Amino acid sequence: MAAASERVELAKLCSSRNWSKAIRVLDSLLAKHCSILDICNRAFCYNQLELHKHVIKDCDKALQLEPCAIQAYLLKGRALLALGRKQEALLVLEQGYKNALQQTADVKQLLELDELLNAARREIHVTVNHLTLAAETPVLPLGSCATEKSDEKIDNHDIAFETSGNKVPSSMAFSESGACSNGNTHASSMEFGENSKTNKESVGGNSELRNGSAYKEKENGCQINGSSSSKPCSNGSDLSEKSDRLGDLSVIGNKLSSKSGSISKLSLKAKARCGVSDETKINKKCTIARISETHSISVDFRLSRGIAQVNEGNYMKAISIFDKVLKEEPTYPEALIGRGTAYAFQRELENAIDDFTKAIQSNPAAGEAWKRRGQARAALGEFAEAVEDLTRALELEPKSPDILHERGIINFRSKDFTAAVKDLSICLKQEKDNKSAYTYLGLSFASLGEYIKAEEAHLKSIQLDSNYLEAWLHLAQFYQELADYSKALECIDQVLQVDNRVWKAYHLRGLVFHGLGEHRKAIQELSIGLKIESSIECLYLRGSCYHAVGEYRDAVKDYDATVDVELDAVEKFVLQCLAFYQKELALYTASKVSSEFFCFDIDGDIDPMFKEYWCKRLHPKDVCEKVYRQPPLRESLKKGKLKKQDLAITKPKANLLRFTDLIGKRIQYDCPGFLPNRRQHRMAGLAVLEIAQKVSKAWRIEWRNSNKGTAKNGKKNRRRERINMLSQNRGGAGCSTSTSSETSTGYASLEDRSSGRSMLSWQEVYSSAVRWRQISEPCDPVVWVNKLSEEFNSGFGSHTPMVLGQAKVIRYFPNYERTLNLAKTIIKEKLCVRSKADKVIDLSKDDKIEEIMRAETCEELHKIVGEDFWVATWCHSTAFEGKRLEGTRITCIKKPGTLGYDFAIRTPCTPARWSDFDEEMTSAWEALCTAYCGENYGSTDLDALETVRDAILRMTYYWYNFMPLARGTAVTGFVVLLGLLLAANMEFTESIPKGLQIDWEAILSVEPDSFVGSVKSWLYPSLKINTSWRDHPEVSSAFSTTGSVVAALSSYND
């Protein structure tokens, strides 16, 4: 009986042309019983409101249930024609006509199909004839339709989600179905002029740069459902009778990406560009003009007016129209959705969410409201809530590719990469030409470490549209992160061939050149990008490049500009913090350019609090108030004025650089993620030679002293010589901008404890490498941890992740399995782990050890332990028999929900641990000096020097486990290793084996002899005797000042 009454109500509503309420009645009927007739009836109602995508969805449902439903073919054909998808319409109508002929269809339907078929063919012919007109039409503002490109058809017009330059930071793509707007089925690219607002949009903006670089989410468009002011013609092909519809926009560089399947009527201003005749435009204007705003008109007509206003960018006027509708009917879902969308365009996301929520309360089955609220929540960064809303929308529209696409993107942005892959894969089974879905699938696979699948997905996206800029940019970033820089640059070239005003392409190319150590080339690219868009990313990176090559005036200018930028995303604030710190360091370095290089002493001269805040990227407020600031640039440059001869690269210097460049290349890791950095290679080569020269001189003095007649005189001479060496190689108070107590490296007491065998301490040897590393890339916080603030006492140290949530860190994940096995071995021996609160967690009961030994992932390990935990590796002492030193800590921390686990090594440098490793390093250094300065001194016999090589590797082993630097421990350790070998006349002539990271070899070895054994197998056969290195001038003389060192590191680009 209830169904009968609903049928009566449905008839009345259709008779009064109240299509919106008729649809709600049909929703209710279909919820009780799925009828092909009612599905087609609802499609008909949607057709009256010109909600063509809904028409297509209902027709598809009907055809799934009954492949010969002729009415479904008719309605779907009309909808496709109205959307401009004429080729698809032709195929659908031909199939319907064929089915009608094969069954006893009524003549009326057959004739209607025939009429629509002829209309579709005429439309295709007219479109071809109008291509020239469309191409010649002047470019129009955002919100207008654009020209058709090649054989693609315009499915809808797009609107930028931007108000007065303020952008919505996220995947806020409101479409009729709630789908993201960046490239669905049958997407076409639409160009617009250079003055358009899209030049301010981020290119490929849907990406996230892993590793500290990156691309932020694109500001997408928004569209809503609405109704038409006029009834469509019977053949569905006359665009002159259609009112505007709100579309969605994807901005890529200065191109628009139109998305099919969205509400698709063309905007008033866009008709000429879409190949619509002047007569059509006049009819269009008349249709709109006849619509009154009095209360006598129908609600549906007012909805249509509101949508049209949103299309024109008149959001306040649209809101006013929706307000009038809602004043008469406060719970009208369509009006609430419309007003909510208008609010979203104005970045009033909270108001938008309120309206969508009211629409849901009014009609819980309103899938559009669930989708739109989910998108709005995603725009606010409320990813969990957004996923919940889209999941609810998916329950109302099962397997909807639009919703799956949108949810997949949000899952990616919330770092649930596994869920993103699942959603996007299902989406692509239904929409095989969704290029945006392929792009996000590639990003998700890359995060999960599935690099082959990631590359395939990116290439598939490009195969679908070779001009899809976002796909090219993501692929370039993918190759950059793999350290395949040649392919990355090729992809960037492709972007700029399509559109040479994509500033993100220049930024990405600048990043690649920066990673290669080509800082001057990076500056050129970033400068071009900044002419297009004054982005904080380009400003910051260019400032750091100027800083590195010694152009401090320009560096300070860019750092200041970075700090002054008005941010459009909170995550960019870290760049402003870093710019503050690095400006201070640029001023400090500028004041040192004419001083001896050994006076460049960040660890001694810079305030500990400043360094700690810099390392942690903290807000500089406290630093501004409590820490001494560097003098203005004018004073720094005046104090550090360089002579021209200091910057000149003479022939002897050039020969020296050629030799050191060959040595420096030996530090390169042949592993994914490690770009070959030419600047770092030169730094390493110069540091290796300087260390070899310094240590060789110290060993010569040591050897002479050991041959003197009396030990007493020898000790006095050695002590005197040590003091002289310290005065020559340390900055001292005269080189500092701080007090004398701050300038010391803090190691005098350690030297007093040593036996006094050598005038050089191990700290001074490594400090040379650290100083070179600091000056080569001044924006990396390479500092001694014990020279930070009191935070040192609570265990500040390095952190190297292998897994971050679900993401596999490309550089370090290859060490994951070995690290996991080592953790299990340690747990088996200790029968316990420690919690985050440093409490002991007993694992000796309930067969937990057996379970732990069977665990194959950090997830399984965490579940067995039951909470976040860490275990410490150990190093067997050589200096003190039976003693164990705490190595690194293997940590396993669960992320919220299903976002995976952080699996990393963390190395705290507490005072007690520092003291233990200092004693071990001192002992190792003494053992090395003894091994070389006795019978082996000056030897050129590789066999005789084996004990020296072993001693060098043993000290390197303790250095890597010590990890005394906030950053840079790996490269400085290998630089010193090469320098010590060269000092003993042994040159490493090959490369580090592919896939091997020598620092990890040390970290994962509990015995020094185990490390020595694994490294010597490839290192020793690659050594040859070389004494010619002694013929080169001393590095400390050839490049004596800080300015000359910076010039040498930057000269190869001149």
Disulfide bonds with the S-S distance in Angstrom:
Cys145-Cys274 2.36
Cys599-Cys735 1.87
